[in-house]
Amino acid sequence: MDKVMRLATERGVVLFSKSSCCLCYAVKILFQELGVTPTIHEIDQDPEGREMERALMRLGCKAP
């Protein structure tokens, strides 16, 4: 939970994503087209990814 909160507070826009998720890809493209440069964190490439995903779900986020 600490890592998720730290990442979220360090940047204005943070996108927690999975590299294999087509919806995540579409959201990345949408942000680019809007001129927004979010910090993108690929949770499936992070050793703590599963723990981060559980923390995000506890915060009310849906899993990709």
CHARMM internal coordinates of N, CA and C (Angstrom, degrees):
IC EDIT
DIST 1 N 1 CA 1.4547
DIST 1 CA 1 C 1.5290
ANGL 1 N 1 CA 1 C 109.96
DIST 1 C 2 N 1.3264
ANGL 1 CA 1 C 2 N 116.91
DIHE 1 N 1 CA 1 C 2 N -37.22
DIST 2 N 2 CA 1.4637
ANGL 1 C 2 N 2 CA 120.60
DIHE 1 CA 1 C 2 N 2 CA -177.80
DIST 2 CA 2 C 1.5245
ANGL 2 N 2 CA 2 C 111.71
DIHE 1 C 2 N 2 CA 2 C -61.39
DIST 2 C 3 N 1.3295
ANGL 2 CA 2 C 3 N 116.61
DIHE 2 N 2 CA 2 C 3 N -42.30
DIST 3 N 3 CA 1.4617
ANGL 2 C 3 N 3 CA 119.85
DIHE 2 CA 2 C 3 N 3 CA -178.52
DIST 3 CA 3 C 1.5249
ANGL 3 N 3 CA 3 C 110.79
DIHE 2 C 3 N 3 CA 3 C -65.34
DIST 3 C 4 N 1.3174
ANGL 3 CA 3 C 4 N 117.70
DIHE 3 N 3 CA 3 C 4 N -41.95
DIST 4 N 4 CA 1.4598
ANGL 3 C 4 N 4 CA 121.94
DIHE 3 CA 3 C 4 N 4 CA 178.09
DIST 4 CA 4 C 1.5250
ANGL 4 N 4 CA 4 C 110.09
DIHE 3 C 4 N 4 CA 4 C -60.75
DIST 4 C 5 N 1.3065
ANGL 4 CA 4 C 5 N 117.14
DIHE 4 N 4 CA 4 C 5 N -47.17
DIST 5 N 5 CA 1.4645
ANGL 4 C 5 N 5 CA 121.13
DIHE 4 CA 4 C 5 N 5 CA -178.76
DIST 5 CA 5 C 1.5293
ANGL 5 N 5 CA 5 C 110.96
DIHE 4 C 5 N 5 CA 5 C -65.39
DIST 5 C 6 N 1.3157
ANGL 5 CA 5 C 6 N 116.70
DIHE 5 N 5 CA 5 C 6 N -40.01
DIST 6 N 6 CA 1.4645
ANGL 5 C 6 N 6 CA 120.54
DIHE 5 CA 5 C 6 N 6 CA 179.70
DIST 6 CA 6 C 1.5220
ANGL 6 N 6 CA 6 C 110.54
DIHE 5 C 6 N 6 CA 6 C -63.82
DIST 6 C 7 N 1.3430
ANGL 6 CA 6 C 7 N 117.20
DIHE 6 N 6 CA 6 C 7 N -47.22
DIST 7 N 7 CA 1.4587
ANGL 6 C 7 N 7 CA 120.79
DIHE 6 CA 6 C 7 N 7 CA 178.99
DIST 7 CA 7 C 1.5276
ANGL 7 N 7 CA 7 C 111.30
DIHE 6 C 7 N 7 CA 7 C -61.05
DIST 7 C 8 N 1.3255
ANGL 7 CA 7 C 8 N 115.91
DIHE 7 N 7 CA 7 C 8 N -40.79
DIST 8 N 8 CA 1.4650
ANGL 7 C 8 N 8 CA 120.60
DIHE 7 CA 7 C 8 N 8 CA -177.69
DIST 8 CA 8 C 1.5293
ANGL 8 N 8 CA 8 C 112.30
DIHE 7 C 8 N 8 CA 8 C -68.97
DIST 8 C 9 N 1.3090
ANGL 8 CA 8 C 9 N 117.81
DIHE 8 N 8 CA 8 C 9 N -31.03
DIST 9 N 9 CA 1.4587
ANGL 8 C 9 N 9 CA 119.60
DIHE 8 CA 8 C 9 N 9 CA -178.04
DIST 9 CA 9 C 1.5282
ANGL 9 N 9 CA 9 C 112.46
DIHE 8 C 9 N 9 CA 9 C -88.26
DIST 9 C 10 N 1.3210
ANGL 9 CA 9 C 10 N 118.13
DIHE 9 N 9 CA 9 C 10 N -18.12
DIST 10 N 10 CA 1.4666
ANGL 9 C 10 N 10 CA 120.74
DIHE 9 CA 9 C 10 N 10 CA -179.07
DIST 10 CA 10 C 1.5186
ANGL 10 N 10 CA 10 C 112.97
DIHE 9 C 10 N 10 CA 10 C -78.58
DIST 10 C 11 N 1.3109
ANGL 10 CA 10 C 11 N 118.43
DIHE 10 N 10 CA 10 C 11 N -24.97
DIST 11 N 11 CA 1.4646
ANGL 10 C 11 N 11 CA 122.40
DIHE 10 CA 10 C 11 N 11 CA -174.39
DIST 11 CA 11 C 1.5240
ANGL 11 N 11 CA 11 C 110.70
DIHE 10 C 11 N 11 CA 11 C -126.51
DIST 11 C 12 N 1.3278
ANGL 11 CA 11 C 12 N 116.25
DIHE 11 N 11 CA 11 C 12 N 157.41
DIST 12 N 12 CA 1.4537
ANGL 11 C 12 N 12 CA 120.84
DIHE 11 CA 11 C 12 N 12 CA 179.19
DIST 12 CA 12 C 1.5173
ANGL 12 N 12 CA 12 C 112.41
DIHE 11 C 12 N 12 CA 12 C -70.53
DIST 12 C 13 N 1.3399
ANGL 12 CA 12 C 13 N 116.45
DIHE 12 N 12 CA 12 C 13 N -42.94
DIST 13 N 13 CA 1.4660
ANGL 12 C 13 N 13 CA 121.55
DIHE 12 CA 12 C 13 N 13 CA -179.82
DIST 13 CA 13 C 1.5189
ANGL 13 N 13 CA 13 C 108.15
DIHE 12 C 13 N 13 CA 13 C -131.84
DIST 13 C 14 N 1.3249
ANGL 13 CA 13 C 14 N 116.47
DIHE 13 N 13 CA 13 C 14 N 122.85
DIST 14 N 14 CA 1.4643
ANGL 13 C 14 N 14 CA 121.90
DIHE 13 CA 13 C 14 N 14 CA 177.90
DIST 14 CA 14 C 1.5159
ANGL 14 N 14 CA 14 C 108.10
DIHE 13 C 14 N 14 CA 14 C -123.28
DIST 14 C 15 N 1.3113
ANGL 14 CA 14 C 15 N 115.89
DIHE 14 N 14 CA 14 C 15 N 130.88
DIST 15 N 15 CA 1.4549
ANGL 14 C 15 N 15 CA 121.73
DIHE 14 CA 14 C 15 N 15 CA 177.73
DIST 15 CA 15 C 1.5197
ANGL 15 N 15 CA 15 C 107.74
DIHE 14 C 15 N 15 CA 15 C -113.65
DIST 15 C 16 N 1.3243
ANGL 15 CA 15 C 16 N 116.24
DIHE 15 N 15 CA 15 C 16 N 114.83
DIST 16 N 16 CA 1.4599
ANGL 15 C 16 N 16 CA 121.46
DIHE 15 CA 15 C 16 N 16 CA 175.03
DIST 16 CA 16 C 1.5194
ANGL 16 N 16 CA 16 C 105.67
DIHE 15 C 16 N 16 CA 16 C -90.74
DIST 16 C 17 N 1.3186
ANGL 16 CA 16 C 17 N 116.69
DIHE 16 N 16 CA 16 C 17 N 121.13
DIST 17 N 17 CA 1.4489
ANGL 16 C 17 N 17 CA 122.14
DIHE 16 CA 16 C 17 N 17 CA -168.40
DIST 17 CA 17 C 1.5216
ANGL 17 N 17 CA 17 C 111.08
DIHE 16 C 17 N 17 CA 17 C -135.52
DIST 17 C 18 N 1.3323
ANGL 17 CA 17 C 18 N 114.56
DIHE 17 N 17 CA 17 C 18 N 165.06
DIST 18 N 18 CA 1.4640
ANGL 17 C 18 N 18 CA 121.38
DIHE 17 CA 17 C 18 N 18 CA 169.02
DIST 18 CA 18 C 1.5210
ANGL 18 N 18 CA 18 C 106.02
DIHE 17 C 18 N 18 CA 18 C -118.01
DIST 18 C 19 N 1.3177
ANGL 18 CA 18 C 19 N 116.86
DIHE 18 N 18 CA 18 C 19 N 132.30
DIST 19 N 19 CA 1.4605
ANGL 18 C 19 N 19 CA 120.95
DIHE 18 CA 18 C 19 N 19 CA -173.88
DIST 19 CA 19 C 1.5280
ANGL 19 N 19 CA 19 C 113.16
DIHE 18 C 19 N 19 CA 19 C -63.32
DIST 19 C 20 N 1.3120
ANGL 19 CA 19 C 20 N 118.30
DIHE 19 N 19 CA 19 C 20 N -22.38
DIST 20 N 20 CA 1.4656
ANGL 19 C 20 N 20 CA 121.40
DIHE 19 CA 19 C 20 N 20 CA -178.73
DIST 20 CA 20 C 1.5344
ANGL 20 N 20 CA 20 C 113.17
DIHE 19 C 20 N 20 CA 20 C -94.30
DIST 20 C 21 N 1.3227
ANGL 20 CA 20 C 21 N 117.85
DIHE 20 N 20 CA 20 C 21 N 1.51
DIST 21 N 21 CA 1.4642
ANGL 20 C 21 N 21 CA 121.92
DIHE 20 CA 20 C 21 N 21 CA -174.75
DIST 21 CA 21 C 1.5307
ANGL 21 N 21 CA 21 C 110.69
DIHE 20 C 21 N 21 CA 21 C -90.59
DIST 21 C 22 N 1.3377
ANGL 21 CA 21 C 22 N 116.90
DIHE 21 N 21 CA 21 C 22 N 119.49
DIST 22 N 22 CA 1.4626
ANGL 21 C 22 N 22 CA 120.06
DIHE 21 CA 21 C 22 N 22 CA -178.89
DIST 22 CA 22 C 1.5339
ANGL 22 N 22 CA 22 C 111.87
DIHE 21 C 22 N 22 CA 22 C -69.31
DIST 22 C 23 N 1.3144
ANGL 22 CA 22 C 23 N 118.48
DIHE 22 N 22 CA 22 C 23 N -31.58
DIST 23 N 23 CA 1.4659
ANGL 22 C 23 N 23 CA 120.87
DIHE 22 CA 22 C 23 N 23 CA 177.28
DIST 23 CA 23 C 1.5272
ANGL 23 N 23 CA 23 C 110.18
DIHE 22 C 23 N 23 CA 23 C -68.12
DIST 23 C 24 N 1.3180
ANGL 23 CA 23 C 24 N 117.05
DIHE 23 N 23 CA 23 C 24 N -40.17
DIST 24 N 24 CA 1.4652
ANGL 23 C 24 N 24 CA 120.80
DIHE 23 CA 23 C 24 N 24 CA 176.50
DIST 24 CA 24 C 1.5217
ANGL 24 N 24 CA 24 C 110.09
DIHE 23 C 24 N 24 CA 24 C -60.84
DIST 24 C 25 N 1.3184
ANGL 24 CA 24 C 25 N 117.00
DIHE 24 N 24 CA 24 C 25 N -41.39
DIST 25 N 25 CA 1.4702
ANGL 24 C 25 N 25 CA 121.80
DIHE 24 CA 24 C 25 N 25 CA 178.18
DIST 25 CA 25 C 1.5277
ANGL 25 N 25 CA 25 C 110.12
DIHE 24 C 25 N 25 CA 25 C -61.02
DIST 25 C 26 N 1.3198
ANGL 25 CA 25 C 26 N 116.55
DIHE 25 N 25 CA 25 C 26 N -44.76
DIST 26 N 26 CA 1.4653
ANGL 25 C 26 N 26 CA 120.88
DIHE 25 CA 25 C 26 N 26 CA -179.97
DIST 26 CA 26 C 1.5272
ANGL 26 N 26 CA 26 C 111.39
DIHE 25 C 26 N 26 CA 26 C -62.09
DIST 26 C 27 N 1.3260
ANGL 26 CA 26 C 27 N 117.60
DIHE 26 N 26 CA 26 C 27 N -39.75
DIST 27 N 27 CA 1.4685
ANGL 26 C 27 N 27 CA 121.36
DIHE 26 CA 26 C 27 N 27 CA 178.73
DIST 27 CA 27 C 1.5278
ANGL 27 N 27 CA 27 C 110.00
DIHE 26 C 27 N 27 CA 27 C -66.25
DIST 27 C 28 N 1.3448
ANGL 27 CA 27 C 28 N 117.48
DIHE 27 N 27 CA 27 C 28 N -38.85
DIST 28 N 28 CA 1.4611
ANGL 27 C 28 N 28 CA 120.50
DIHE 27 CA 27 C 28 N 28 CA 177.17
DIST 28 CA 28 C 1.5230
ANGL 28 N 28 CA 28 C 110.57
DIHE 27 C 28 N 28 CA 28 C -60.26
DIST 28 C 29 N 1.3313
ANGL 28 CA 28 C 29 N 117.10
DIHE 28 N 28 CA 28 C 29 N -45.37
DIST 29 N 29 CA 1.4634
ANGL 28 C 29 N 29 CA 122.29
DIHE 28 CA 28 C 29 N 29 CA 179.05
DIST 29 CA 29 C 1.5197
ANGL 29 N 29 CA 29 C 110.19
DIHE 28 C 29 N 29 CA 29 C -63.32
DIST 29 C 30 N 1.3192
ANGL 29 CA 29 C 30 N 117.89
DIHE 29 N 29 CA 29 C 30 N -42.35
DIST 30 N 30 CA 1.4634
ANGL 29 C 30 N 30 CA 122.03
DIHE 29 CA 29 C 30 N 30 CA 178.59
DIST 30 CA 30 C 1.5216
ANGL 30 N 30 CA 30 C 110.60
DIHE 29 C 30 N 30 CA 30 C -58.58
DIST 30 C 31 N 1.3204
ANGL 30 CA 30 C 31 N 117.17
DIHE 30 N 30 CA 30 C 31 N -47.91
DIST 31 N 31 CA 1.4649
ANGL 30 C 31 N 31 CA 120.69
DIHE 30 CA 30 C 31 N 31 CA 178.04
DIST 31 CA 31 C 1.5278
ANGL 31 N 31 CA 31 C 110.51
DIHE 30 C 31 N 31 CA 31 C -58.79
DIST 31 C 32 N 1.3364
ANGL 31 CA 31 C 32 N 117.66
DIHE 31 N 31 CA 31 C 32 N -44.25
DIST 32 N 32 CA 1.4654
ANGL 31 C 32 N 32 CA 121.22
DIHE 31 CA 31 C 32 N 32 CA 179.59
DIST 32 CA 32 C 1.5215
ANGL 32 N 32 CA 32 C 110.93
DIHE 31 C 32 N 32 CA 32 C -60.36
DIST 32 C 33 N 1.3333
ANGL 32 CA 32 C 33 N 116.74
DIHE 32 N 32 CA 32 C 33 N -43.50
DIST 33 N 33 CA 1.4623
ANGL 32 C 33 N 33 CA 120.87
DIHE 32 CA 32 C 33 N 33 CA -179.61
DIST 33 CA 33 C 1.5263
ANGL 33 N 33 CA 33 C 111.95
DIHE 32 C 33 N 33 CA 33 C -65.77
DIST 33 C 34 N 1.3286
ANGL 33 CA 33 C 34 N 116.57
DIHE 33 N 33 CA 33 C 34 N -28.25
DIST 34 N 34 CA 1.4638
ANGL 33 C 34 N 34 CA 121.09
DIHE 33 CA 33 C 34 N 34 CA 177.87
DIST 34 CA 34 C 1.5297
ANGL 34 N 34 CA 34 C 112.00
DIHE 33 C 34 N 34 CA 34 C -84.06
DIST 34 C 35 N 1.3287
ANGL 34 CA 34 C 35 N 116.63
DIHE 34 N 34 CA 34 C 35 N -3.64
DIST 35 N 35 CA 1.4580
ANGL 34 C 35 N 35 CA 120.77
DIHE 34 CA 34 C 35 N 35 CA 179.83
DIST 35 CA 35 C 1.5151
ANGL 35 N 35 CA 35 C 113.77
DIHE 34 C 35 N 35 CA 35 C 80.92
DIST 35 C 36 N 1.3186
ANGL 35 CA 35 C 36 N 116.60
DIHE 35 N 35 CA 35 C 36 N 16.36
DIST 36 N 36 CA 1.4674
ANGL 35 C 36 N 36 CA 121.60
DIHE 35 CA 35 C 36 N 36 CA 179.16
DIST 36 CA 36 C 1.5279
ANGL 36 N 36 CA 36 C 108.16
DIHE 35 C 36 N 36 CA 36 C -97.40
DIST 36 C 37 N 1.3151
ANGL 36 CA 36 C 37 N 115.87
DIHE 36 N 36 CA 36 C 37 N 134.93
DIST 37 N 37 CA 1.4584
ANGL 36 C 37 N 37 CA 120.72
DIHE 36 CA 36 C 37 N 37 CA 178.80
DIST 37 CA 37 C 1.5212
ANGL 37 N 37 CA 37 C 108.60
DIHE 36 C 37 N 37 CA 37 C -113.18
DIST 37 C 38 N 1.3341
ANGL 37 CA 37 C 38 N 116.76
DIHE 37 N 37 CA 37 C 38 N 88.49
DIST 38 N 38 CA 1.4655
ANGL 37 C 38 N 38 CA 118.63
DIHE 37 CA 37 C 38 N 38 CA -179.59
DIST 38 CA 38 C 1.5224
ANGL 38 N 38 CA 38 C 111.31
DIHE 37 C 38 N 38 CA 38 C -77.86
DIST 38 C 39 N 1.3042
ANGL 38 CA 38 C 39 N 115.39
DIHE 38 N 38 CA 38 C 39 N 158.94
DIST 39 N 39 CA 1.4563
ANGL 38 C 39 N 39 CA 120.42
DIHE 38 CA 38 C 39 N 39 CA 168.20
DIST 39 CA 39 C 1.5229
ANGL 39 N 39 CA 39 C 105.24
DIHE 38 C 39 N 39 CA 39 C -80.64
DIST 39 C 40 N 1.3225
ANGL 39 CA 39 C 40 N 116.15
DIHE 39 N 39 CA 39 C 40 N 122.28
DIST 40 N 40 CA 1.4632
ANGL 39 C 40 N 40 CA 120.67
DIHE 39 CA 39 C 40 N 40 CA -177.34
DIST 40 CA 40 C 1.5209
ANGL 40 N 40 CA 40 C 108.29
DIHE 39 C 40 N 40 CA 40 C -105.07
DIST 40 C 41 N 1.3146
ANGL 40 CA 40 C 41 N 115.24
DIHE 40 N 40 CA 40 C 41 N 123.65
DIST 41 N 41 CA 1.4600
ANGL 40 C 41 N 41 CA 120.99
DIHE 40 CA 40 C 41 N 41 CA 179.46
DIST 41 CA 41 C 1.5188
ANGL 41 N 41 CA 41 C 108.41
DIHE 40 C 41 N 41 CA 41 C -117.73
DIST 41 C 42 N 1.3187
ANGL 41 CA 41 C 42 N 116.44
DIHE 41 N 41 CA 41 C 42 N 111.06
DIST 42 N 42 CA 1.4699
ANGL 41 C 42 N 42 CA 122.90
DIHE 41 CA 41 C 42 N 42 CA -179.81
DIST 42 CA 42 C 1.5259
ANGL 42 N 42 CA 42 C 108.67
DIHE 41 C 42 N 42 CA 42 C -81.79
DIST 42 C 43 N 1.3268
ANGL 42 CA 42 C 43 N 116.46
DIHE 42 N 42 CA 42 C 43 N 102.14
DIST 43 N 43 CA 1.4682
ANGL 42 C 43 N 43 CA 119.23
DIHE 42 CA 42 C 43 N 43 CA -174.94
DIST 43 CA 43 C 1.5218
ANGL 43 N 43 CA 43 C 112.61
DIHE 42 C 43 N 43 CA 43 C -69.94
DIST 43 C 44 N 1.3434
ANGL 43 CA 43 C 44 N 117.73
DIHE 43 N 43 CA 43 C 44 N -22.53
DIST 44 N 44 CA 1.4646
ANGL 43 C 44 N 44 CA 118.93
DIHE 43 CA 43 C 44 N 44 CA 178.81
DIST 44 CA 44 C 1.5259
ANGL 44 N 44 CA 44 C 111.79
DIHE 43 C 44 N 44 CA 44 C -77.93
DIST 44 C 45 N 1.3176
ANGL 44 CA 44 C 45 N 118.04
DIHE 44 N 44 CA 44 C 45 N -7.94
DIST 45 N 45 CA 1.4617
ANGL 44 C 45 N 45 CA 121.66
DIHE 44 CA 44 C 45 N 45 CA 177.90
DIST 45 CA 45 C 1.5269
ANGL 45 N 45 CA 45 C 111.71
DIHE 44 C 45 N 45 CA 45 C -108.93
DIST 45 C 46 N 1.3002
ANGL 45 CA 45 C 46 N 116.50
DIHE 45 N 45 CA 45 C 46 N 7.07
DIST 46 N 46 CA 1.4625
ANGL 45 C 46 N 46 CA 122.34
DIHE 45 CA 45 C 46 N 46 CA -179.89
DIST 46 CA 46 C 1.5242
ANGL 46 N 46 CA 46 C 108.61
DIHE 45 C 46 N 46 CA 46 C -105.54
DIST 46 C 47 N 1.3233
ANGL 46 CA 46 C 47 N 118.36
DIHE 46 N 46 CA 46 C 47 N 132.11
DIST 47 N 47 CA 1.4697
ANGL 46 C 47 N 47 CA 119.96
DIHE 46 CA 46 C 47 N 47 CA 179.08
DIST 47 CA 47 C 1.5340
ANGL 47 N 47 CA 47 C 112.94
DIHE 46 C 47 N 47 CA 47 C -58.20
DIST 47 C 48 N 1.3267
ANGL 47 CA 47 C 48 N 116.81
DIHE 47 N 47 CA 47 C 48 N -26.39
DIST 48 N 48 CA 1.4612
ANGL 47 C 48 N 48 CA 121.32
DIHE 47 CA 47 C 48 N 48 CA 178.23
DIST 48 CA 48 C 1.5324
ANGL 48 N 48 CA 48 C 111.86
DIHE 47 C 48 N 48 CA 48 C -97.31
DIST 48 C 49 N 1.3235
ANGL 48 CA 48 C 49 N 116.59
DIHE 48 N 48 CA 48 C 49 N 16.64
DIST 49 N 49 CA 1.4561
ANGL 48 C 49 N 49 CA 122.05
DIHE 48 CA 48 C 49 N 49 CA -173.91
DIST 49 CA 49 C 1.5182
ANGL 49 N 49 CA 49 C 115.18
DIHE 48 C 49 N 49 CA 49 C -57.14
DIST 49 C 50 N 1.3087
ANGL 49 CA 49 C 50 N 117.52
DIHE 49 N 49 CA 49 C 50 N -44.61
DIST 50 N 50 CA 1.4755
ANGL 49 C 50 N 50 CA 119.91
DIHE 49 CA 49 C 50 N 50 CA -179.42
DIST 50 CA 50 C 1.5206
ANGL 50 N 50 CA 50 C 111.15
DIHE 49 C 50 N 50 CA 50 C -63.40
DIST 50 C 51 N 1.3165
ANGL 50 CA 50 C 51 N 116.02
DIHE 50 N 50 CA 50 C 51 N -42.06
DIST 51 N 51 CA 1.4632
ANGL 50 C 51 N 51 CA 120.15
DIHE 50 CA 50 C 51 N 51 CA 178.38
DIST 51 CA 51 C 1.5330
ANGL 51 N 51 CA 51 C 110.04
DIHE 50 C 51 N 51 CA 51 C -64.68
DIST 51 C 52 N 1.3236
ANGL 51 CA 51 C 52 N 116.22
DIHE 51 N 51 CA 51 C 52 N -39.99
DIST 52 N 52 CA 1.4659
ANGL 51 C 52 N 52 CA 120.37
DIHE 51 CA 51 C 52 N 52 CA 178.11
DIST 52 CA 52 C 1.5293
ANGL 52 N 52 CA 52 C 110.90
DIHE 51 C 52 N 52 CA 52 C -64.33
DIST 52 C 53 N 1.3257
ANGL 52 CA 52 C 53 N 116.91
DIHE 52 N 52 CA 52 C 53 N -41.10
DIST 53 N 53 CA 1.4633
ANGL 52 C 53 N 53 CA 120.44
DIHE 52 CA 52 C 53 N 53 CA 178.76
DIST 53 CA 53 C 1.5290
ANGL 53 N 53 CA 53 C 111.03
DIHE 52 C 53 N 53 CA 53 C -62.31
DIST 53 C 54 N 1.3214
ANGL 53 CA 53 C 54 N 116.68
DIHE 53 N 53 CA 53 C 54 N -41.31
DIST 54 N 54 CA 1.4677
ANGL 53 C 54 N 54 CA 119.92
DIHE 53 CA 53 C 54 N 54 CA 177.48
DIST 54 CA 54 C 1.5315
ANGL 54 N 54 CA 54 C 110.77
DIHE 53 C 54 N 54 CA 54 C -64.28
DIST 54 C 55 N 1.3385
ANGL 54 CA 54 C 55 N 116.69
DIHE 54 N 54 CA 54 C 55 N -40.33
DIST 55 N 55 CA 1.4671
ANGL 54 C 55 N 55 CA 120.65
DIHE 54 CA 54 C 55 N 55 CA 178.35
DIST 55 CA 55 C 1.5266
ANGL 55 N 55 CA 55 C 110.47
DIHE 54 C 55 N 55 CA 55 C -63.12
DIST 55 C 56 N 1.3228
ANGL 55 CA 55 C 56 N 117.14
DIHE 55 N 55 CA 55 C 56 N -42.20
DIST 56 N 56 CA 1.4651
ANGL 55 C 56 N 56 CA 120.46
DIHE 55 CA 55 C 56 N 56 CA 178.25
DIST 56 CA 56 C 1.5284
ANGL 56 N 56 CA 56 C 111.23
DIHE 55 C 56 N 56 CA 56 C -63.52
DIST 56 C 57 N 1.3205
ANGL 56 CA 56 C 57 N 116.57
DIHE 56 N 56 CA 56 C 57 N -39.22
DIST 57 N 57 CA 1.4621
ANGL 56 C 57 N 57 CA 119.95
DIHE 56 CA 56 C 57 N 57 CA 178.65
DIST 57 CA 57 C 1.5238
ANGL 57 N 57 CA 57 C 110.85
DIHE 56 C 57 N 57 CA 57 C -66.00
DIST 57 C 58 N 1.3449
ANGL 57 CA 57 C 58 N 117.81
DIHE 57 N 57 CA 57 C 58 N -37.24
DIST 58 N 58 CA 1.4688
ANGL 57 C 58 N 58 CA 121.02
DIHE 57 CA 57 C 58 N 58 CA 176.34
DIST 58 CA 58 C 1.5247
ANGL 58 N 58 CA 58 C 111.11
DIHE 57 C 58 N 58 CA 58 C -64.26
DIST 58 C 59 N 1.3277
ANGL 58 CA 58 C 59 N 116.45
DIHE 58 N 58 CA 58 C 59 N -28.48
DIST 59 N 59 CA 1.4637
ANGL 58 C 59 N 59 CA 121.21
DIHE 58 CA 58 C 59 N 59 CA 178.51
DIST 59 CA 59 C 1.5323
ANGL 59 N 59 CA 59 C 112.03
DIHE 58 C 59 N 59 CA 59 C -82.31
DIST 59 C 60 N 1.3310
ANGL 59 CA 59 C 60 N 116.05
DIHE 59 N 59 CA 59 C 60 N -2.58
DIST 60 N 60 CA 1.4682
ANGL 59 C 60 N 60 CA 120.19
DIHE 59 CA 59 C 60 N 60 CA 177.30
DIST 60 CA 60 C 1.5071
ANGL 60 N 60 CA 60 C 114.70
DIHE 59 C 60 N 60 CA 60 C 100.61
DIST 60 C 61 N 1.3145
ANGL 60 CA 60 C 61 N 118.18
DIHE 60 N 60 CA 60 C 61 N 6.61
DIST 61 N 61 CA 1.4608
ANGL 60 C 61 N 61 CA 121.47
DIHE 60 CA 60 C 61 N 61 CA 178.98
DIST 61 CA 61 C 1.5293
ANGL 61 N 61 CA 61 C 110.07
DIHE 60 C 61 N 61 CA 61 C -84.59
DIST 61 C 62 N 1.3088
ANGL 61 CA 61 C 62 N 115.40
DIHE 61 N 61 CA 61 C 62 N 144.98
DIST 62 N 62 CA 1.4586
ANGL 61 C 62 N 62 CA 120.95
DIHE 61 CA 61 C 62 N 62 CA 177.48
DIST 62 CA 62 C 1.5226
ANGL 62 N 62 CA 62 C 109.24
DIHE 61 C 62 N 62 CA 62 C -87.61
DIST 62 C 63 N 1.3062
ANGL 62 CA 62 C 63 N 117.03
DIHE 62 N 62 CA 62 C 63 N 143.47
DIST 63 N 63 CA 1.4600
ANGL 62 C 63 N 63 CA 121.88
DIHE 62 CA 62 C 63 N 63 CA 177.99
DIST 63 CA 63 C 1.5264
ANGL 63 N 63 CA 63 C 109.38
DIHE 62 C 63 N 63 CA 63 C -72.29
DIST 63 C 64 N 1.3487
ANGL 63 CA 63 C 64 N 117.63
DIHE 63 N 63 CA 63 C 64 N 139.67
DIST 64 N 64 CA 1.4750
ANGL 63 C 64 N 64 CA 120.33
DIHE 63 CA 63 C 64 N 64 CA 178.11
DIST 64 CA 64 C 1.5121
ANGL 64 N 64 CA 64 C 110.83
DIHE 63 C 64 N 64 CA 64 C -68.81
END
COOR INIT
IC SEED 1 N 1 CA 1 C
IC BUILD
